Amino acid sequence: MEFKKLIKSLFQDEQDTDTSFVLPEKPQDTENKKQPEDLLKNKNVYPSIDVNLEYIHSRFNSLINSDIKIREFLIHVKNKQYKSFIIYIDGMSDNDSINDFILKPLMMKNTANSYDGPQIISEAIANNISVRRVKKFNMNDYILDCLLPQNDVTKENSFDTIADEVVSGNCVLFIDTLDFAFNISTKKFETRSISEPKNEPIIRGSQEAFVENLRTNTSMIRRNLSNENLIIENLTVGKIDKNKCAVCYLKNIANPDLVAEVKYRINNIDVDYCLSVGELEQFIKDDITTTLPEAVQTERVDRATSYLLQGRVVIVYNGCPYVLIVPITIFDFLKSQEDTNINYIAANMLKIIRAISFVLTLLLPSFYIAITTYHSELLPTDLLFSIVASRSSVPFMIIIEILIMEVSFEIIREAGLRAANSLGNTVGIVGTLILGQAAVDASIVSPILIIIVAITGITSFAVLDFSLSFHLRIARFIYTILGAMAGFFGIAIGLFIHLIVLCSLKSFGVPYLAPYAPLNPSKDNRYLLRPAWKREFREDYLATKRPRTQSHISLKWRNLKQQ
């Protein structure tokens, strides 16, 4: 007992003060009272420069934000001085443009800001009589027309709009006695240069890929699609992180109902932030519960341009090097931009190979376990004896063996993707060759199963879309379990349910299995490509304004020679 008291006296804190931190409760009588910052929130610019300056300091936390720059100065307008200030973010705005085209014209005396005569806006001479139109002096128009030599200047009177422009890289000018501010475009920040596509490489075709800058991406689309009917509308997503996206479409081709639906969904996303185009796809997809992608994500400029010419809508998101293309069908994921650059016979052969790879990736492990467990009579006798002999020393059931190898392959693939570039190949070689051979030698798995898993993994890389490959990887485990439970009957039930789900899906009103479900026998809707001179119509399930892409006789030079 004495020992316990001794230990307690040595280690117990004698101070009886409570050191826990508790947030104070909000008094009920102040819930409806507005704070000082709320008085100016969502309000317009005040004519008093001191009020505006104080609010800007408070809203942008200029005392602790090291990159927020506020420059106060005096400007000269018709030999009079006015208090002014500019606000911009260092690192996102061009300092040279601010110095040369904003501060210098406004602060230094010159003929533009010291002229005190009448403002002549037009002059005409008729019958030796000079006629002049003189406009009454207006300071805001005078500054905009004479003292700001920038190509992009707008007037803004909402503090919310001004805050959005500042954080996007613009410089905003406040002048005393004016109840609005001048929003001046001075964006200049470091961006990644245009490079080759990393995940969608092709041999013949354009080698340009999208980057993270929104305006660079839209300029690349305009450069590839030279048409005045190309419309690019800017929208905003998020209430805190107000990120910009651009909805691109051809006005004379795209269905206006489709364009209106895309803009309606984006405008009605009520979230604080949306960081990537992958998150945006989840917000605007029709069925939010399925793992199937309902929009094509591409980094290729030429692919996005070709879809625009088909009458689809391209969504460009700021900060992401991928764009979204809607609406789509499941057959769009099996297409490559290479198909249009090579002979149609070779392109059709490649599309058939991709379709076969699609089926093998989804069903090969389940077929193996169903045949070896329930339907061994389908195998030749010699092959059956070879499989039985290879599995004679394996202590696990076939389903356990397959799950071990499938999970191991997924781990190796994920490790190879997430590892550094210098280690990715090493991880793949060690995992596939060394560990696979060691597992066979240790009689953990059979050699035939190594072949099955390897073929499944190789065919999965033939599926071009990254999002669709995830769906196939998940579905493959389900089909494997169904094959182990009921053989071909279980696989048939899974396929039946899977097809029902696919038939019920739509992407912005377009059936996911169009044009085969519902069936449309039009020749221009087939999965296989037709020769370039016979692709006369766009897909009719898009309901475009201009269904025809070319005349019935596109090779007119051949007809003229024959005549």
PAFIPA-460976 format. One record per residue: x, y, z of N, C-alpha, C in turn. Coordinates in steps of 0.1 Angstrom, whole numbers, plus 5000, padded with zeros to 4 digits. Example, Ala and Ser with C-alpha at 12.3 -4.5 7.8 and 13.67 -1.06 7.14 Angstrom:
PAFIPA-460976
513249435078512349555078513249675078;512849785071513749895071512950005079;
***
This chain:
PAFIPA-460976
500849885000500050005000500950135000;501950135008502850245009503550264995;503950144989504550154976503650214966;502350184966501350234957501250394959;501250434971501150584974502450654969;503550584970504850644966504850664950;504450564943504350564929503350674924;502250684931501150774928501650924930;502450944941502951074944504051114934;504751024929505851054919505251094905;504251024901503751034887502451114885;501751134896500451194894500651344894;499851414884499851554883499051624894;499651704902498951764914498051874910;498251934898497452044894496051994890;495052064895493652024892493052094881;493852154872493252234861492852144850;491752174843491352104832491952154819;492752074813493552114801492852074788;491652024789490951974776490452104769;490452094756489952204747488552174743;487652264746486252244742485852374734;485152354723484652474716483552534723;483552664724482452734731481152714723;480052694731478752684724478352824719;477552814708477152934701475852984709;475953114714474753164721473553164712;472353134717471153124709470653264705;470953364713470453494709471253564698;472453504694473253564684473253484671;472353384670472353294658471853374646;470953464648470353544637471053674635;472053704643472853824641473853804630;474053904621475053894611476353944616;477453874612478753924615479154034606;480154114609480554224601480954184587;481554064585481854024572480653994563;479553944570478353914563477654034557;477954154563477254274558477554304544;478854274539479254304526479254184517;478954064523478953944515477753944505;478153904492477153904481476654044478;477454144482477054284479477954344468;477554454463478354524452479454614458;480254654448481354744452480854874456;481454934467481055064472481855174465;481255294464481955404458483155454467;483155414480484255464488485455364487;486555414483487755324481488255274495;488055344506488455294519487655174523;486355174521485455064524485854934516;486054964503486454844494487754784498;488754874502490054824505489954744518;489254794528489154714541488454584539;487454574530486754454528487654354520;488454404510489354314503490354264512;490954344521491954294531491354184539;490054194543489454094552489153974544;488553984532488153864524489253784520;490353844516491553764511492553744521;492353784534493253754545494653794541;494753924536496053974531497153984541;496853984554497853994564498553864566;497953754563498653624564498853554551;498253594541498453534527499653604521;500753534519501953594514501853624499;501053544491500953564477499853664472;499053714481498053814478498753954478;498754014467499454144465498354254463;498454354472497554474470498454594469;498254664458499154784456498254904455;498455004465497755124465498555234458;497855324451498555434443497555534440;498055644434497155754429497255754414;496055774408496055784393495755924389;496055954376495856094371494856084360;493756154361492656154351492356304349;492656354337492356494334492956584344;494156564348494956644357494356644371;493556534375493056514388493556384393;493756374406494256254412493156184420;493156044419492155964426492855844433;492455814445493055704452492555574445;493455474444493155354437494055244443;493655114440494455004444494154884434;495154804433494954674425495154554434;494554444431494754324438495054214428;496054124431496354014422497053914430;497253794425497953684432499353664425;500353674433501753664428501953514424;502453494412502653364406501553324396;500453384397499353354387499153464377;499653584381499453704372500853744366;500753804355501953854348502453984353;503553994360503954114366504354214356;504954174345505254274334504054334328;502954264326501754324321501154424331;501154384344500654484354501454604354;502754594353503654714354503454804341;503554744329503554814317502254864312;501154784315499854814309498754854319;499154864332498154904342498755014350;499854994357500355094366500955204359;501755184348502455294341501455384334;500455344327499555434321498655514331;498455454342497555524352498355614361;499555584364500355664374501155774368;501755744356502655844350501855944342;502256074343501556174335501956164320;500956164311501156164297500056234290;500056234277499056304270497656244271;497656114275496356044276495656084289;496356094300495656114313495756264317;496456344309496556494313495756574303;495156514293494356594283493156644290;492856774288491756844295490756894286;490856864273489856914263488656834262;487856864252486656784250486956644244;486156544247486356414242485556394228;486356394218485756384204485656234201;484456194198484356044194484156024180;483856124172483856114157483956244151;484456254138484556374131484356344116;483556424110483156414096483256544089;483656544076483756664068482856644056;481956744055481056744043480856884039;481056904025480857034019481757144026;482957094029483957184035483557234049;482657164055482157194069482557084078;483257104088483757004098482656984108;482256864110481256834120481856734130;481756774143482356694154481256654164;481356524168480556484179481356474192;480856554201481556564214480756494225;481456404232480756334243481056394256;480056404265480256454278481256364286;482156424293483156344300482556244310;482956124309482656014319483855944323;484255944336485555904340485655754338;484655674340484855524339485055484324;484255554315484555524301485855574296;486255684302487555744298488755654302;488655604314489755514319489755384310;488555334308488455204300488955224285;488555344279488855364265490255414263;490855494273492055564270493255524279;493055474291494155454300494455304303;493655214298493955074301494155004287;495454994283495754934270495854784270;494854724276494754574277493654524267;493754414262492754364252491554294259;491654264272490554204278490254274292;489354364292488954444304487454444305;486954404316485554414319485254484332;483954534333483554594345482754494354;483154494367482454404376482054474388;480854454393480454524405480054424417;480254294415479954204425481254154431;481354154445482554104451482753954449;481753884448481853734445482553714432;482053784422482653774408484153824409;484353924416485753984416486653884423;486153814434487053714441487353604432;486353554424486553444414487653484404;487553604399488553644389489953664394;490053704407491353724413492053584415;491253494420491853354422492153284410;491553324398491853264386493053324379;493653434384494853494379494753634373;493553694374493353824369493753934379;493954054374494154164383492954254383;492554304394491354384396491754524401;491154624394491554764397490254834403;490554894415489454974422489855114422;488955204419489155344418488155424427;488555514434487655594443486555664435;485355664441484155724435483455634425;484055524421483455434412482855314419;481655274416480955164423481055034416;482155024409482554894402484054884401;484554774397485954754395486254704381;487454724377487954684363488654544365;488054444358488654314358489554304346;490854294348491854294337492554154336;492554104324493153974322494653984322;495253914332496753914333497253774337;496453674333496853534337498153494330;499053444339500253384334500853294345;500753164344501353074353501852954346;502752884353503452774346502552654344;502552604332501752484328502652384321;502152264320502852154314502752174298;503852154291503852174277503052054270;502652084258501951974250502851864247;502451744250503251624248502451514241;503151404239502451284233501551214242;500451154237499551074246500350964252;500150944265500850844273500050714273;498750724275497850604277497050564264;497050644254496350614242497350634230;498450564229499350584218498850524205;499150584194498850524181500050544172;500150474161501350474152501150584142;499950584136499650684125498550774130;498850904131497951004135498551114144;497751194149498251314157498851264170;499951334174500651294186500451404197;499351484196499151584206498151534217;498451564229497551524240497151644248;496051634255495551744263496451764275;496451894280497151924292496251974303;496752024314495852054325495252194324;495652274315495152414313493952414305;492852464309491552464302491652544289;492252664289492252744277493152684266;494252614271495152544261494352434254;493652364262492852244256491752294246;491052404250490052454240490752504228;491852564229492552624217493052504208;493452394214493852274206492652224198;491452224205490252174198489952264187;490052394189489652494178490752484167;491952454170492952444159492652314151;492152214157491952094149490552094142;489652174147488252184141488052334138;488352364126488252504121486852534116;485952574125484552594121483952694130;483252794125482652894133481552844141;480952734138479852674145480352604158;481652594160482052524173481852624184;481052574194480652654205481352604218;481952694225482652654238482052744249;481252684258480552754268481252724282;481552824289482252804302481152784313;481352684322480452664333481352654346;480752664358481552654370480952544379;481852464385481452354393482052374407;481252364417481752374431481452514437;481152514450480852634457482052694464;483052614469484252664475485352664465;485652554459486652544448485852564435;485752684430484952714418485752684406;485752554402486552514391485752534378;486452564367485752594354485852474345;484752454338484752354327484152414315;484452354303483952404291483152294284;481952334279481152244272481252274257;481752184249482052204235481152124226;480652184216479752114206479652194194;479252134183479052194170477552234169;477252364168475952414169475052364157;475652344145474852304134474752154133;475352074142475251934141474651874154;475051904166474651844178473151874181;472551774187471151784191471051884202;470251984201470152094211469552034224;468751934224468251874237469351804244;470351744237471451684243472351794250;472651904243473452004248472752064261;471452084260470752144272470752054284;470751924281470751824292472151824299;473151834291474551834296474751954305;474352074300474552194308473652194320;472452134319471552124331472152044342;472751934338473351844349474551914355;475351974347476552034353476152154362;475152234358474752354365474052314378;473552194379472852154391473652054400;474952064400475851984409476052074421;475552034433475652114445476652054454;477952084452479052034460479952144463;480852124473481852224476482952224466;483352104461484452104452484251974443;484951984432485051864422486351884416;487351794419488751814416489151754402;488351664397488851594385487651564376;487951534363486951494354486351364357;487051274364486551144369485451164379;485551264388484551294398483351354391;483651444381482551504373481651404366;482351294361481551194354480651124364;481051104376480251034386479051124390;479151254389478051344392477051354381;477351334369476451354358476051224351;476451104355476050984349474650944352;473950874343472550844345472350744357;473150634357473050534368474250544377;474050594389475150624398475550504405;474850384404475150264411476050164403;476050184390476850084382478350124381;479150024379480550044377480950064363;479950054354480150084340480350224337;481350264329481450414326480350454316;479950574317478850624309479350744301;480650764300481350864292482750824289;483150854277484550824273485450934278;486550894284487550984288488750964279;489151074273490251064263491251174265;492551144262493551254263493951294249;493351234239493751264225492851374219;493451474213492751584207492051544195;492651464187492051414174490751334177;490851254187489651174191488451254195;488751354204487751444208487151524196;487951564187487451634175486551544167;486951424165486151334157484751304163;484751294176483451284183482551414182;483251524182482451654180481851654166;482551604156482051604142480951504141;480851404150479751304150478451364156;478551474163477451534170477351514185;478451474191478551454205479051574212;479051574225479451684234480651654241;481651744241482951724248482951814260;483351764271483451844284484851854288;485451974287486851994291486852054305;487651994314487652034328489052094332;489052204338490252274341491052184352;492352174349493152094359493251954356;492651904345492751754342493051744327;494051654324494451634310493551534302;492351504307491451424300490151504298;489351464288488151524285487051424285;485851464288484651364288483951384275;483451264269482651264257481351194260;480251264257478951204259478051244247;477051164244476751024250477650924243;477650804249478450694243477650564244;478150464237477650324238478850234242;478550114245479650024250480649994238;480150004226481049984215482050094212;481750214218482750314216484050294224;483950204234485150174242486050074235;485550014225486349914217486949974204;486750104203487250174191488550244195;489450254185490650324186490750424175;491450544178491650644167492450594156;493250484158494050424148493150364137;491850324140490950254131490750344119;490650474120490350564109491550594101;492750564105493950594098494550484090;493950364091494450254083493250194075;493650094066492650034058491549974066;490249984061489149944068489149794071;489749714062489849564065490649534077;491849604077492749584089492049634102;491349754100490749804112489649714117;488849654108487849554113488449434119;489549384114490249274121490649314135;491249434137491649474150490349484159;489249534154488049544162487549414166;487649314158487249174161488149124172;489449144171490349104181490049164195;489749294195489349364207488049294213;487149264205485849204210486149064216;487048984209487448854215488148874228;489048974229489749004241488749044252;487749114249486749154258486049034264;485748934256485048814261485948734269;487248714265488148634272488548694286;488648824286488948894299487848874309;486648864304485448854313485148714317;485348614308484848484310485848364311;487048384307488048274306488248204319;488548264330488648194343487448114347;486248174345485048104348484747984339;485047994327484947884318485847774322;487147804326488047704330487547624342;487047694352486647634364485347554362;484447604353483247534350483547404343;484447404333484747284325485447184334;486447224341487247124349486447074361;485447144365484647094377483347024373;482647074364481347024361481146964347;481947004337481746964323483046914317;483746824324484946774320484846684307;483646644304483446564291483646644279;483646784280483846864269485346864264;486246824273487646824270488146694264;489146704254489746584249490346504261;490446374259490846284270492346314274;493146334264494546364267494746494274;493946594270494046724277493546714291;492446634293491946614307492946544316;493546444310494646374318495746464322;496146554312497246654315496846744326;495546794326495146884336495146814350;494546694350494546624363495946594368;496846554359498246524364498946654369;498646764363499246894368498746934381;497446894384496846934397496946834408;497646724405497646614415498346654427;499346744426500146784438499746914444;498646974439498147104444497147074455;497347134467496547104478495247184479;494947274470493847364471492747324461;491547364463490447354454490747444442;490047424431490247504419489847644421;488747674428488247804431489247884439;489847814449490847874458492047904450;492447814441493647834433493547954424;492347964418492048074408492048204416;491348214427491348334435492648384440;493548284444494848324448495648384436;495548324424496348374413495748514408;494348524408493748644403494048764413;493948734425494348844435495748884434;496648784433498048804432498348894419;497748854408497948934396497449074397;496349094404495849234406496749314415;497349244425498349314433499549354426;500049264417501249284409500949404400;499849404393499449504384499349644391;498749644402498549774409499949824414;500749734419502149774424502949824412;502849754400503649804389503149944384;501849974385501350104381501750214391;501650184404501950284414503350304417;504250204413505650224416506250324407;507450374410508150464401508450404388;508650484378508850434364510050334364;511050364371512250284371512050144378;511050134387510750014394509549934388;508750004380507549934375507849814367;508749814358509149694350509749584359;510449634369511049534378510049454386;509049524390507949464398507149364389;506949404377506249314368507049184365;508349204362509149084359509248994371;509449054383509648964395508348894398;507248974396505948914400505448804390;505648824377505048734367505948614365;507248644364508248534361508648454373;509348524382509948464394508948404403;507948484408506948434417506048334411;505748344398504848244391505548114390;506848114386507547984385507747924399;508048014409508247954422506947894427;505847954424504547894429504247764422;504647744410504447614403505347514409;506647554411507647454417507247414431;506547504438506147474452504847404453;504247374441502947304440501847374447;501947514446500847594451499747604441;500147624428499247634417499647544406;498747514397499147424386499547514374;500447454365500947524353499847574344;498747494342497747534333496947654338;496847674352496247794357497147914355;498447894355499348014352499048064338;498847964328498548004315497248074314;496148024321494848094320494948234326;495548254337495648384343496448474334;497548424328498348504319497648554307;496848464301496048504289494948604293;494348584305493348684309493948814312;495148824318495848944320496249014307;496748944297497149004285495949054277;494848984277493649024269493049144276;493249164289492649284296493349414291;494549404287495249524282494849564268;494149474261493549504248492349584249;491749594261490549674264491049814266;490649904257491350034256491050134267;489750124272489350224282489650174296;490250264304490750234318489550204327;488450284326487250264334486550134331;486450094318485749974315486549854320;487949864319488749744324488449724339;488249824347487849804361486549724362;485549764354484349684355484549544351;485349514341485549374337486349304348;487249364355487949294365487049264377;486149344380485149314391484249204386;483649214374482749114369483348984368;484648974365485348854363485348764376;485548834387485448754400484048704402;483048784399481648734400481448614391;481848614379481648504370482448384374;483548404380484348294385483648224396;483048294405482348234416481048164411;480348224402479148154396479548024389;480748034382481147904375481547794385;482047834396482447734406481247684413;480147764414478947724421478047634413;477847664400476847594391477347574377;478547584374479047564361478547654350;478247604339477747684328476347744331;475547674339474247724343474447854351;475447854360475647974368476148094359;477048054350477548164341476448214332;475548124328474448174319473548264327;473248234340472448324348473148464350;474448464352475148584353475148664340;475348604329475248674316473848724314;472848654317471448704316471248834324;471648824336471448944345472349064340;473549034335474449134330473849204318;473249124309472649184297471449264300;470649224310469549304314470049444319;471049444327471649564332472149654321;472849594311473349664300472249724291;471149644289470049694281469249814288;469349814301468549914309469350044310;470650044308471450164309471250254297;471450384300471450484290472450594293;473050644283473950754285473350884278;472850974287472251094282471151064272;470350964275469250924266469550824255;470750794253471150694243471350554249;470650454244470750314249472250274249;472650204260474050164261474450064251;473549984246473849874236473449914222;473150044220472750094206473850064197;473650024184472250014178471749874178;472249784187471749644187470649614197;470549704207469449694216469049834220;467949884214467049824204467749814191;467349714183467949674171467649784160;468749834154468549924143469349874131;468749824121469549754110470249844100;470349974103470950064094472450034092;472950034080474249994077475350094083;474950214086475950314091476050294106;475250204112475250184127476050054131;476649994122477349864125478549884133;478949774140480149784148481349784139;481349704128482449704119482449834110;483649874107483849994099483549964084;482950064078482850064063483950144057;484150134044485250214038484950364039;485950444039485750584042484850654032;484750604020483950664010482450614010;482150524020480750484022480150514035;480850604043480350644056479450764054;478250754049477450864045476750924056;476350854067475450904077476150894091;475750994099476050984113475150884120;475550834132474650744140473250814142;472250744138470950804139470450804154;470950724163470550734177470950864183;471850934177472251064182471251174179;470451154169469451254164470051384161;471051384153471751514150470951594140;471351724140470751814130471051784116;472251734114472751704101473151554100;472251474096472451324096473551284086;473651354074474551304064475951364066;476951284064478351334065478951364052;478551294041479051314028478051284018;478251314005477351283995477351143991;476351093984476250953980477450913972;477951003964479150973956480251073961;481051023969482151113975483351113966;483651003959484751003950484351053936;484151183936483651243923484751243913;486051243917487151243907487151113899;486751003905486650883897485550883887;484450933891483350943881483651043870;484351153873484651243863485651183853;486551103858487551033849486850933840;485850863846485150763838484250823827;483750943830482951013820483851063808;
***
